[in-house]
């Protein structure tokens, strides 16, 4: 049995897609366990960039079966467009399947997301306005529509009618917006049903059977630890659990079937959207990290906020996810800096914290406690072995490992799937 989980350890955009793509060549299954098309995974293959939103990053290998799991929320229109884009580039897509338990993002979810975010004004959360939060809200409120409903359009119509009556009342009476048309939505989803019904499956028994037969199953999350609905910088978080714990509920497997928990950690820190960010750099260094690291959202194109590595967040992610391995990405972006800083604690009202407080009010007041290390000037993007790395780069990697308390297995030195240095077998 080989259940591998790959999760983000910061605020997302750590490079999970690339690492999953690298590992997926030996996977029999690649399973996405949460999130929606608010996530963007960038994978570079032979110099060509692919940006995946709903599709598992393992899609581009075409070897294992790729499944969008029960914990994911799926916008059928976006999914079909993404499949068409890959097909136009000659990529294989017939190995993609959708759990019948996955919830569907409806047009009224997208509209509600936009209206709510606009109504928040200065208190906006920074949602991507793609309907993810409202879809998860309906799921928890037990009025969601699932992929299985696309197999019975009569049942689908009844659920749509009930939901749309409620949503239209909200749109017209609360937000002063226009009502949505039942017939237009129904017509669109009839088309989606025809195009997707052959991909809809009960994934739970098949995935468990595969694990019991010692096949390799790779579980892929979107977003990351600090965007977790329970443990992130609430309320500036996503609507699901992008942690290893999210696998058990998002796929339907026992925690006992997870053998490796791999956390992807950028060598510095970024985040998109609102919320406190202790190590954020609003200076030339921050701008340099953004420019050299091409830190712009794969889904939204928004410039990412950049800062030094936060080891407090790193240790927090190791503990909550039970990480067995850490993969460092984008360490090549730090080349050329005279000195590099790592945050080892937060000073809040004169007290130093080495854990992440739940209060965002406290976190907003936190001042980073830094440890400073010497930088390196060498270009490391073509290096293949750990021994080739500059001494100061190796010292930085070693200190990261000590501070987060987990072995570093892979060091990524560039965006392509070949630009990796393996310190240990994975």
PyMOL commands that set and color helices and strands:
alter all, ss='L'
color gray80, all
select helices_A, chain A and resi 16-26+57-60+76-88+107-123+132-140+147-151+153-174+182-199+203-212+225-227+244-251+255-257+284-292+311-321+331-334+360-365+386-388+391-404
alter helices_A, ss='H'
color red, helices_A
select strands_A, chain A and resi 2-8+29-32+41-45+48-52+65-68+73-74+96-99+103-104+200-201+216-220+260-266+269-271+305-307+309-310+325-329+339-348+351-353+367-374+408-412+420-422
alter strands_A, ss='S'
color yellow, strands_A
deselect
rebuild
show_as cartoon
